[in-house]
Amino acid sequence: MPVKLLVTGGAGFIGSAFIRLVIREFRQYQVLNLDKLTYAGNLENLAAVQDSPRYRFVRGDITELDFVLDLIGQEKPDAIVHFAAESHVDRSILSPEPVVRTNVFGTYALLEAARRHGVGRFLHVSTDEVYGSLEEPFEADENYPLRPSSPYSASKAGSDLLALSYFTTFKLPVFVTRASNNYGPYQFPEKLIPLMICNALEDKPLPIYGDGMQVRDWLFVDDHCRALVALLEKGRPGEIYNVGGSLALPNREVVRRILAITGKPETLMVSVKDRPGHDRRYAIRSEKTMQETGWAPCVDFSEGLRLTVRWYQEHGDWVRRVRSGEYQRYYELNYAGR
């Protein structure tokens, strides 16, 4: 019998990768994609699956409680995979209110609807940023204290705790995943890797915050999505699962590798004023996820980065469309004064 998934934020970067993977490789799932289509939501990301009989799209806002209650009551999904979020740290610094509204209240609306209508599983997709900056050699496991630094990471920490409270209080079968930095095709070009690729391809300056020695763990987006499918099937309600790529690099080194692949000079790198509260180092342990599901990341960072650069080289029209209008206003606001 088909399993119906309600995927929130399915037109975004990770959500659309998850849907493409599920429709392509896991025929037991039907997918209903709920997305508001904000600046980072793009239905072009789903062109490959839009005609599939196992896929449907509905436009809507997860912060509208009555709408969410009606939708889940009518559709009766077997499981919810919750990606929808305001996910960019810089935007949360420029304007915290939308982040709190979407990430906290939107999560509440979905949890409450799932509780009232008896949804069988609720996978809440979160981030390693909730652990805050870690000094070497520490790495965060799932019991590590939460120390979020930005409005974005604080809103995700709050939504994580809210989701887990619905398991403890109401026995809603919720589990939380916390992933490291994702990269890959279709990523909106305000995050580090796609921004640097797109600017390099256009011979524009590559703005690097501070000294560029902030360390991040990098995870190819399809590896993340395979972990989510494994956890959807094997994860234990009430538990937290880290999903990392086991590859930590300073931002400046990542940019150097992008320039090498694109054949551009390192003189394009420009140091700009660091953002407030910029975390220095993220590091997580993923042994729990690996042991309980058998999952492991399989895309080497060098290979994944080459694949990603090639995708942006071959999809210049997509880049031009998503970088027009509102994106340009954000870019000027965030970087002009630095």
Protein Blocks (a to p, Z undefined) as FASTA:
>chain_A
ZZddddehklbmklmmmmmmmmmmmmkbccddddehiaklcfklmmmmmmpckbccdddd
fklmklmmmmmmmnopabdcdfbccfbfklmmmommlmmmmmmmmmmmmmmmmmmnopab
dcddddfklnopaddfbdcdfkbccddfbfklmmmmmmmmmmmmmmmmnopacddddddd
dedehiackbfklmmmmmmmnopacddehjlpaccddddfklmmmmmmmmmmmpcghiac
dddehiacdfklmmmmmmmmnopafklpccddddehiafbdcddfklmmmmnopacfbdf
klmmmmmmmmmmmmmmmmmmmmgmjlmmmmmmmmmmZZ
